[in-house]
């Protein structure tokens, strides 16, 4: 009876406002956790549309723990900036102890839509799904990683059969869930830029070339050498800056030998300022996104273009026609072409401004968090049937 009442409530609310419950690894920290960028913006847009949104993270999350233990004053600044920028987000913390089950009962009893990001502990995910039978909410699994392609056994730790559908951040991942995991409902749900934060700022250029990204657990070391390190070593008259975390000592040494200034962790909310102070950025995708998962851009592409910086990309195929390659950004085939294109854009203000303006236009027309929130509401209506 309770489940039937919840279904009626859900159908009724689809014409009005919904109660969203969003579970993520961390909302407060983005240390080695780029998924937080899009999730924050998505939650903000749902709130702006008048829906009720609650956000959950486990106390002592890996990302937040590393941020606090490794970054000192920068961690304090990052947390303070996040709380000030996203002050409207209702973030609720939980512990995996005797308080967890009662918390789920209280928080989920009147929920309409529960969205669970894939970087949650499987025990947490499956405990949430176990509440569906009693409370009747709809549950969506949100995947923004390549594990469905590279490590299916990790995904199978989740009770996928209890989800009402999957939000996958690229067509290739969507197809894996349909064909490989037997999910009847799966939608391509790309990340996007929170343009309330990521936008061009009128700042003086103090850097020629910038790259924001992590070393990548050997998933793109060869590519970084060809498309970042070696080109930088030839641009001896240019200022080249790199930000990111989890760089091995050898990686830092390699950057320094190429004349690259490695500046470590950059709180994501400071990225718009850095992009606006820089002339050009590069995109070096991880290997998975240039072969079996081609067509999936990471969040950094959306955010860089939203900040109005000219972007030069190592080879990747925009298989899903999200952008206008050659207009919104430039793709080069090898390291030599990267050097040539960087020299061109750094010496030609008009060409650089034309590329940056085109990329910014596409983001504003198609790839903001507001666009994705509208798409999510359409999906919610579909699963309410």
ZISULGI-V192792 format. One record per residue. N is the residue number from 1. RES is the residue in one small letter. NEAR is the number of other ideal C-beta (glycine too) atoms within 8 Angstrom. Layout:
BEGIN
<<N	RES	NEAR> <N	RES	NEAR>>
END
This chain:
BEGIN
<<1	x	4> <2	x	8> <3	x	10> <4	x	8> <5	x	9> <6	x	11> <7	x	9> <8	x	8> <9	x	11> <10	x	13> <11	x	8> <12	x	8> <13	x	11> <14	x	10> <15	x	4> <16	x	6> <17	x	7> <18	x	12> <19	x	12> <20	x	15> <21	x	13> <22	x	14> <23	x	13> <24	x	14> <25	x	13> <26	x	13> <27	x	14> <28	x	9> <29	x	14> <30	x	11> <31	x	14> <32	x	8> <33	x	11> <34	x	10> <35	x	13> <36	x	15> <37	x	13> <38	x	14> <39	x	13> <40	x	13> <41	x	15> <42	x	13> <43	x	15> <44	x	14> <45	x	12> <46	x	12> <47	x	11> <48	x	7> <49	x	8> <50	x	5> <51	x	10> <52	x	7> <53	x	11> <54	x	11> <55	x	13> <56	x	13> <57	x	15> <58	x	12> <59	x	7> <60	x	5> <61	x	11> <62	x	7> <63	x	14> <64	x	13> <65	x	9> <66	x	12> <67	x	14> <68	x	8> <69	x	6> <70	x	10> <71	x	12> <72	x	6> <73	x	6> <74	x	10> <75	x	12> <76	x	8> <77	x	9> <78	x	15> <79	x	11> <80	x	8> <81	x	11> <82	x	13> <83	x	9> <84	x	7> <85	x	8> <86	x	11> <87	x	6> <88	x	6> <89	x	12> <90	x	7> <91	x	9> <92	x	8> <93	x	8> <94	x	11> <95	x	8> <96	x	8> <97	x	5> <98	x	5> <99	x	8> <100	x	11> <101	x	8> <102	x	8> <103	x	9> <104	x	11> <105	x	9> <106	x	7> <107	x	11> <108	x	13> <109	x	7> <110	x	7> <111	x	12> <112	x	12> <113	x	13> <114	x	14> <115	x	12> <116	x	12> <117	x	13> <118	x	12> <119	x	8> <120	x	11> <121	x	7> <122	x	8> <123	x	7> <124	x	11> <125	x	13> <126	x	10> <127	x	11> <128	x	13> <129	x	11> <130	x	8> <131	x	12> <132	x	10> <133	x	6> <134	x	7> <135	x	13> <136	x	12> <137	x	14> <138	x	11> <139	x	14> <140	x	15> <141	x	12> <142	x	11> <143	x	14> <144	x	9> <145	x	8> <146	x	10> <147	x	11> <148	x	14> <149	x	11> <150	x	6> <151	x	6> <152	x	10> <153	x	6> <154	x	7> <155	x	13> <156	x	8> <157	x	6> <158	x	11> <159	x	8> <160	x	12> <161	x	4> <162	x	8> <163	x	13> <164	x	7> <165	x	13> <166	x	15> <167	x	13> <168	x	14> <169	x	11> <170	x	12> <171	x	9> <172	x	13> <173	x	16> <174	x	13> <175	x	8> <176	x	12> <177	x	15> <178	x	11> <179	x	6> <180	x	8> <181	x	12> <182	x	5> <183	x	11> <184	x	6> <185	x	9> <186	x	11> <187	x	11> <188	x	11> <189	x	11> <190	x	12> <191	x	11> <192	x	13> <193	x	14> <194	x	13> <195	x	12> <196	x	7> <197	x	9> <198	x	11> <199	x	10> <200	x	8> <201	x	8> <202	x	4> <203	x	7> <204	x	4> <205	x	8> <206	x	6> <207	x	12> <208	x	11> <209	x	17> <210	x	14> <211	x	12> <212	x	12> <213	x	9> <214	x	8> <215	x	10> <216	x	10> <217	x	5> <218	x	5> <219	x	8> <220	x	11> <221	x	10> <222	x	6> <223	x	12> <224	x	12> <225	x	10> <226	x	12> <227	x	13> <228	x	13> <229	x	12> <230	x	12> <231	x	12> <232	x	13> <233	x	10> <234	x	7> <235	x	15> <236	x	6> <237	x	3> <238	x	10> <239	x	8> <240	x	14> <241	x	13> <242	x	14> <243	x	13> <244	x	13> <245	x	10> <246	x	8> <247	x	12> <248	x	7> <249	x	6> <250	x	6> <251	x	10> <252	x	10> <253	x	8> <254	x	10> <255	x	13> <256	x	9> <257	x	7> <258	x	11> <259	x	9> <260	x	12> <261	x	8> <262	x	10> <263	x	7> <264	x	10> <265	x	11> <266	x	11> <267	x	12> <268	x	10> <269	x	10> <270	x	9> <271	x	13> <272	x	14> <273	x	9> <274	x	14> <275	x	14> <276	x	13> <277	x	10> <278	x	15> <279	x	11> <280	x	15> <281	x	14> <282	x	14> <283	x	15> <284	x	12> <285	x	13> <286	x	11> <287	x	9> <288	x	11> <289	x	13> <290	x	11> <291	x	7> <292	x	6> <293	x	12> <294	x	11> <295	x	12> <296	x	12> <297	x	13> <298	x	11> <299	x	11> <300	x	10> <301	x	12> <302	x	14> <303	x	15> <304	x	14> <305	x	19> <306	x	15> <307	x	14> <308	x	12> <309	x	14> <310	x	14> <311	x	17> <312	x	15> <313	x	14> <314	x	14> <315	x	8> <316	x	13> <317	x	7> <318	x	10> <319	x	8> <320	x	10> <321	x	5> <322	x	9> <323	x	12> <324	x	7> <325	x	8> <326	x	5> <327	x	9> <328	x	12> <329	x	15> <330	x	11> <331	x	11> <332	x	13> <333	x	5> <334	x	7> <335	x	9> <336	x	6> <337	x	9> <338	x	15> <339	x	12> <340	x	9> <341	x	11> <342	x	15> <343	x	9> <344	x	9> <345	x	15> <346	x	13> <347	x	5> <348	x	8> <349	x	5> <350	x	6> <351	x	9> <352	x	13> <353	x	9> <354	x	8> <355	x	15> <356	x	13> <357	x	9> <358	x	11> <359	x	17> <360	x	12> <361	x	9> <362	x	13> <363	x	15> <364	x	9> <365	x	6> <366	x	8> <367	x	13> <368	x	14> <369	x	15> <370	x	9> <371	x	10> <372	x	15> <373	x	12> <374	x	8> <375	x	10> <376	x	12> <377	x	10> <378	x	8> <379	x	13> <380	x	13> <381	x	9> <382	x	8> <383	x	11> <384	x	9> <385	x	4>>
END
